[in-house]
Amino acid sequence: MRSVLLNSGSKRSLTRSARRTLSESLRACARLPRRLPSPARRKGLALLEAIREHDAARVAELIPVADLTVTVHNKMNALMLAVIEGQPEIARLLLPHVDPKARAANHIDALCVAVMYRQMECVELLLPHSDHCPDFKQGHGSALNIAARTGQTDMVRALLAFFDPAAFRDTRLGTILTAVVFGGHLECFDLLLPLCDPFFTTGENETLLMDAAYMGHLPIVKRLAFILDPEAVNSAGHTAEEIARNNGKTECADFLHALAEQTRADREVAALVGDIEAAALATPGSAPRPARKTRAL
């Protein structure tokens, strides 16, 4: 390996060279013209400020001359900002000029923002103009998914007029019912259960009952335990009871354990009765007991 030795003189010359280069770079940057925002962009920023101040008259004045592509954090546009501020009047002014289907950095549109901020009036304004197709990017889903996950029953009812909950099926994220189960909202669950497929499983063979047991939502576990098989296992070989027990959801685990014990006892009784009836039928001269007649009232 070759080593390079520098004497003190060469070190000083190297330092002077570096300083000269830095000085020239700074002077070159100072000579560059400053890039100022264009007039339309400045008006776009003024528009956002007017929305924050709830100044509808100023917004109406700026819309024709402002750059409406200017966004705030997470690439949220002026329409989304009006929704966040709870200003349906301003949102109505912006709607013909800003695409309501445009999505922010986290893949949500203006309707999703309205649902997240519980702005029912804005939701009713945006519903006819929004995208009603499922979108599972980044796990955010759609407006219906968000409303179900956050337990907004009235919002879910309003969205059901435009969304088909059965269309939301994803092997990784499950269905709309999966979102409700993880949120633990019983009223939304009862509303959506007849409209969705409770037997849908994810790619790891996880059932809704396993999800509810994992989250520890006992009322939903009690509902699902009589619809789905409590003894079903996922890809790792665990039942809903074991999932609940392993995650510290003792109440759910105890309920599922008692249910499994009762189910096994019922099966044993049913098998015993079947054996007795089979033996009675096998005895010569025996006949099935006639059905008991009920007296008419």
C-alpha positions as CSV (number, residue, x, y, z in Angstrom):
1,M,0.0,0.0,0.0
2,R,1.4,3.3,-1.0
3,S,1.3,6.1,1.7
4,V,1.3,9.7,0.8
5,L,3.1,12.0,3.1
6,L,2.4,15.7,3.1
7,N,4.9,18.2,4.6
8,S,3.7,21.3,6.4
9,G,4.0,23.5,3.4
10,S,1.8,21.3,1.2
11,K,-0.8,21.2,4.0
12,R,-0.9,25.0,4.1
13,S,-1.2,25.2,0.3
14,L,-4.0,22.7,0.4
15,T,-5.9,24.7,3.0
16,R,-5.4,27.9,1.0
17,S,-6.7,26.1,-2.1
18,A,-9.8,24.8,-0.3
19,R,-10.5,28.3,1.1
20,R,-10.1,29.9,-2.3
21,T,-12.6,27.3,-3.8
22,L,-15.1,27.9,-1.1
23,S,-14.9,31.7,-1.5
24,E,-15.4,31.4,-5.3
25,S,-18.4,29.2,-4.7
26,L,-20.0,31.7,-2.3
27,R,-19.4,34.6,-4.6
28,A,-21.0,32.6,-7.5
29,C,-24.0,31.9,-5.3
30,A,-24.3,35.5,-4.4
31,R,-24.4,36.5,-8.0
32,L,-27.4,34.1,-8.7
33,P,-30.8,35.8,-9.0
34,R,-33.2,35.0,-6.2
35,R,-36.2,32.9,-7.2
36,L,-39.2,34.7,-5.9
37,P,-42.7,33.2,-5.9
38,S,-44.7,34.0,-9.0
39,P,-47.7,36.4,-8.5
40,A,-50.1,33.5,-8.9
41,R,-48.2,31.5,-6.3
42,R,-48.2,34.4,-3.9
43,K,-52.0,34.7,-4.4
44,G,-52.3,30.9,-3.8
45,L,-50.5,31.3,-0.5
46,A,-52.8,34.3,0.3
47,L,-55.8,32.0,-0.6
48,L,-54.7,29.4,1.9
49,E,-54.3,32.1,4.6
50,A,-57.8,33.4,3.8
51,I,-59.2,29.9,4.2
52,R,-57.5,29.7,7.6
53,E,-59.1,33.0,8.5
54,H,-62.6,31.8,7.3
55,D,-62.8,34.8,5.0
56,A,-65.1,33.5,2.2
57,A,-65.3,36.9,0.4
58,R,-61.5,37.0,0.1
59,V,-61.4,33.4,-1.1
60,A,-63.9,34.2,-3.8
61,E,-61.8,37.2,-4.9
62,L,-58.6,35.2,-5.1
63,I,-59.9,32.0,-6.8
64,P,-59.7,33.4,-10.4
65,V,-56.1,34.7,-10.0
66,A,-54.5,32.3,-7.5
67,D,-52.4,29.2,-8.2
68,L,-54.7,26.5,-6.8
69,T,-52.0,23.8,-6.9
70,V,-50.3,25.4,-3.9
71,T,-50.7,23.0,-0.9
72,V,-50.0,22.9,2.8
73,H,-48.4,20.0,4.7
74,N,-48.7,16.5,3.3
75,K,-49.7,18.0,0.0
76,M,-53.2,18.9,1.2
77,N,-54.9,21.3,-1.3
78,A,-57.1,24.3,-0.6
79,L,-60.3,22.2,-0.7
80,M,-58.9,19.9,2.0
81,L,-57.9,22.8,4.1
82,A,-61.4,24.3,3.9
83,V,-62.8,20.9,5.0
84,I,-60.3,20.8,7.9
85,E,-61.4,24.3,8.9
86,G,-65.0,23.2,8.9
87,Q,-66.0,25.7,6.2
88,P,-68.5,24.1,3.8
89,E,-69.3,27.5,2.3
90,I,-65.7,28.0,1.2
91,A,-65.5,24.3,0.1
92,R,-68.5,25.0,-2.1
93,L,-66.7,27.9,-3.7
94,L,-63.6,25.8,-4.4
95,L,-65.3,22.7,-5.6
96,P,-65.6,23.8,-9.3
97,H,-61.9,24.7,-9.4
98,V,-60.2,22.0,-7.3
99,D,-60.3,18.3,-8.1
100,P,-62.1,16.6,-5.2
101,K,-60.6,13.3,-6.2
102,A,-57.0,14.6,-5.8
103,R,-55.1,12.8,-3.1
104,A,-52.7,14.1,-0.5
105,A,-49.3,12.5,0.4
106,N,-51.0,9.9,2.6
107,H,-53.4,8.8,-0.2
108,I,-56.6,10.4,1.2
109,D,-58.9,12.7,-0.8
110,A,-61.1,15.6,0.4
111,L,-64.0,13.2,1.3
112,C,-61.6,11.1,3.5
113,V,-60.5,14.4,5.2
114,A,-64.1,15.4,5.9
115,V,-64.8,12.0,7.5
116,M,-61.6,12.1,9.5
117,Y,-62.5,15.6,10.9
118,R,-66.2,14.6,11.3
119,Q,-67.5,17.3,9.1
120,M,-70.9,15.9,8.1
121,E,-71.9,19.0,6.0
122,C,-68.7,18.8,4.0
123,V,-69.2,15.0,3.5
124,E,-72.7,15.6,2.1
125,L,-71.3,18.3,-0.2
126,L,-68.4,16.1,-1.5
127,L,-70.1,12.7,-1.7
128,P,-71.6,13.1,-5.3
129,H,-68.2,14.3,-6.6
130,S,-65.8,11.9,-5.0
131,D,-64.2,8.5,-5.9
132,H,-66.3,5.7,-4.5
133,C,-63.9,2.9,-5.4
134,P,-62.0,1.0,-2.7
135,D,-58.4,2.2,-2.2
136,F,-56.3,0.2,0.2
137,K,-53.0,2.0,-0.4
138,Q,-51.0,2.4,2.8
139,G,-53.8,0.8,4.7
140,H,-55.9,3.9,4.7
141,G,-58.8,2.5,2.7
142,S,-61.6,4.8,1.7
143,A,-64.0,7.2,3.4
144,L,-66.2,4.3,4.4
145,N,-63.3,2.4,5.9
146,I,-62.2,5.5,7.9
147,A,-65.8,6.1,9.2
148,A,-66.2,2.4,10.2
149,R,-62.8,2.3,11.9
150,T,-63.6,5.4,13.9
151,G,-67.1,4.3,14.9
152,Q,-69.0,7.1,13.2
153,T,-72.3,5.3,12.7
154,D,-74.2,8.3,11.3
155,M,-71.4,8.9,8.9
156,V,-71.4,5.3,7.8
157,R,-75.1,5.5,7.1
158,A,-74.6,8.5,4.9
159,L,-71.7,6.9,3.0
160,L,-73.6,3.6,2.4
161,A,-75.8,5.5,-0.1
162,F,-72.8,5.8,-2.4
163,F,-70.4,3.0,-1.3
164,D,-70.8,-0.8,-1.5
165,P,-69.2,-2.2,1.6
166,A,-69.0,-5.7,0.1
167,A,-66.6,-4.3,-2.6
168,F,-63.9,-3.8,0.1
169,R,-62.0,-7.1,0.1
170,D,-58.2,-7.2,0.5
171,T,-56.2,-10.3,1.4
172,R,-53.9,-8.2,3.6
173,L,-56.3,-5.7,5.2
174,G,-59.5,-7.8,5.2
175,T,-62.9,-6.1,4.7
176,I,-64.8,-3.1,6.1
177,L,-65.8,-5.4,9.0
178,T,-62.1,-5.9,9.8
179,A,-61.8,-2.1,10.2
180,V,-64.8,-2.1,12.6
181,V,-63.5,-5.0,14.6
182,F,-60.1,-3.4,15.1
183,G,-61.9,-0.2,16.2
184,G,-64.2,-2.1,18.5
185,H,-67.4,-0.2,17.5
186,L,-70.3,-2.5,18.2
187,E,-73.0,-0.3,16.7
188,C,-71.1,0.0,13.4
189,F,-70.5,-3.7,13.4
190,D,-74.2,-4.5,13.8
191,L,-75.0,-2.0,11.0
192,L,-72.4,-3.5,8.5
193,L,-72.6,-7.2,9.4
194,P,-75.6,-8.0,7.1
195,L,-73.9,-6.1,4.2
196,C,-70.5,-7.8,4.3
197,D,-69.0,-11.3,4.3
198,P,-68.0,-12.3,7.8
199,F,-66.3,-15.5,6.6
200,F,-63.6,-13.6,4.6
201,T,-60.1,-14.4,5.8
202,T,-56.8,-12.7,5.2
203,G,-53.7,-14.2,3.6
204,E,-52.6,-15.7,6.9
205,N,-56.0,-17.4,7.3
206,E,-57.0,-14.9,10.1
207,T,-60.7,-14.7,10.7
208,L,-62.7,-11.8,12.1
209,L,-63.1,-13.7,15.4
210,M,-59.3,-13.9,15.7
211,D,-59.0,-10.2,15.0
212,A,-61.6,-9.4,17.7
213,A,-59.9,-11.7,20.2
214,Y,-56.5,-10.1,19.4
215,M,-58.0,-6.6,20.1
216,G,-59.9,-7.8,23.2
217,H,-63.3,-6.6,22.1
218,L,-65.5,-9.0,24.0
219,P,-69.0,-7.8,22.8
220,I,-67.8,-8.4,19.2
221,V,-66.2,-11.7,20.1
222,K,-69.5,-12.9,21.6
223,R,-71.3,-12.0,18.3
224,L,-68.8,-13.7,16.1
225,A,-68.3,-16.8,18.2
226,F,-71.8,-18.0,17.2
227,I,-71.2,-17.2,13.5
228,L,-67.6,-18.4,13.0
229,D,-65.8,-21.5,14.2
230,P,-64.0,-20.7,17.5
231,E,-61.8,-23.7,17.0
232,A,-60.5,-22.7,13.5
233,V,-56.7,-22.1,13.4
234,N,-54.7,-19.5,11.4
235,S,-51.5,-20.2,9.4
236,A,-49.5,-20.4,12.6
237,G,-51.8,-23.0,14.1
238,H,-53.4,-20.7,16.7
239,T,-57.1,-20.5,17.6
240,A,-58.9,-17.3,18.6
241,E,-58.7,-18.4,22.3
242,E,-54.9,-18.8,22.1
243,I,-54.5,-15.5,20.3
244,A,-56.4,-13.7,23.0
245,R,-54.5,-15.5,25.8
246,N,-51.1,-14.8,24.2
247,N,-51.9,-11.1,23.9
248,G,-53.2,-10.6,27.5
249,K,-56.9,-10.5,26.5
250,T,-57.9,-12.8,29.4
251,E,-61.6,-12.0,29.4
252,C,-62.0,-12.9,25.7
253,A,-59.8,-16.0,26.2
254,D,-61.9,-17.2,29.2
255,F,-65.2,-16.7,27.2
256,L,-63.9,-18.6,24.2
257,H,-62.5,-21.4,26.5
258,A,-65.9,-21.8,28.2
259,L,-67.6,-21.8,24.9
260,A,-65.3,-24.5,23.5
261,E,-65.9,-26.6,26.7
262,Q,-69.7,-26.3,26.3
263,T,-69.5,-27.1,22.6
264,R,-67.5,-30.3,23.4
265,A,-69.9,-31.3,26.1
266,D,-72.9,-30.7,23.7
267,R,-71.2,-32.9,21.1
268,E,-70.6,-35.7,23.6
269,V,-74.2,-35.5,24.7
270,A,-75.4,-35.6,21.1
271,A,-73.1,-38.5,20.4
272,L,-74.4,-40.4,23.4
273,V,-78.1,-39.8,22.5
274,G,-77.3,-40.9,19.0
275,D,-75.7,-44.1,20.3
276,I,-78.7,-44.8,22.6
277,E,-81.2,-44.3,19.7
278,A,-79.1,-46.4,17.4
279,A,-79.0,-49.2,20.0
280,A,-82.8,-49.0,20.6
281,L,-83.5,-49.2,16.9
282,A,-81.2,-52.2,16.6
283,T,-83.2,-54.1,19.4
284,P,-85.7,-56.6,17.8
285,G,-89.3,-55.4,18.1
286,S,-88.4,-51.9,19.1
287,A,-89.9,-49.0,17.2
288,P,-89.2,-45.3,17.3
289,R,-91.1,-43.4,20.0
290,P,-94.1,-41.6,18.4
291,A,-94.0,-37.9,18.4
292,R,-95.9,-36.3,21.3
293,K,-99.2,-34.8,20.3
294,T,-99.8,-31.3,21.3
295,R,-103.3,-30.3,22.5
296,A,-104.8,-27.4,20.5
297,L,-105.7,-24.4,22.6
